[in-house]
Amino acid sequence: MKYIGAHISVTGGVSTAPVSAAEMGMNAFALFTRNPTRWKSKAIPEKEAEAFRENCTRLGFTPDVILPHDSYLINLGSPEPEKLAQSREAFLDEMHRCEQLGLTMLNFHPGSHMRMIDDDDCLKIIAESVNGALAETSGVTAVLESTAGQGSNLGYRFEQLARIIELIDDKSRVGVCVDTCHTFAAGYDLVSDEGYDRTWHEFDSVIGFNYLRALHINDSKKGVGSRVDRHAPIGKGELGSIFFARLMADPRFDNIPLILETPDESLWPAEIEWLRKQAENDSGN
């Protein structure tokens, strides 16, 4: 079965997210558990956390279809000691919030070397950061998001994600979220029949589908290999409708959250309906 949703606003509190998701016909969703543009945020009141858990149960959202995203400020690969300590503290807080809400995944961008250290040194710092957070928490998987490779961001090659996983102590608590826009912009041809098959074969051989926890479903405003992170509505970018129809028909992406981060929220219900129709028509989901 395909579990399709979008990144939901938590204006009014995190407990509103599952309600909003259900109202828009979603059976999965993503959210921020704290303000993504600030280093520190107020704690989630326990009453609010309880309401979130109750709403999820009532509306049928299990933790495996909910994909919280961490703050945009966090850089777990920072070469600057002060920024790294700040990022690690914020990331640990994000993990604790997931524990409080009964969530089992936290999606994050791996990190950036800021053109101050080489790639592998940065990847090692990222892994050390994740290991530290995992050691102080339980039950929450750290989910590495594939990036477009814009600027000095790492995680745009499958080999980079695999290297981080290699360095994680508890591999049962690490996973990957592939962003379709990012991966295409990073240079993986997802559009041609040959490119689609080659990309996912490479993902499986380099990382392994056993580590795949989610997809971010976004079209791309820029072409393959552009290394530019610009999302477009489904079917209105360089990836195109045929790619998304193929993706929805692919059983390898059953039973994980498929999360829209497309730029026009007013299109989400129509995009979700169209995606679900492709899954129903082409693969019997």
Order of alpha helices (4+ residues) and beta strands (2+ residues): beta-alpha-beta-alpha-beta-alpha-beta-beta-alpha-beta-beta-alpha-beta-alpha-alpha-beta-beta-beta-alpha-beta-alpha
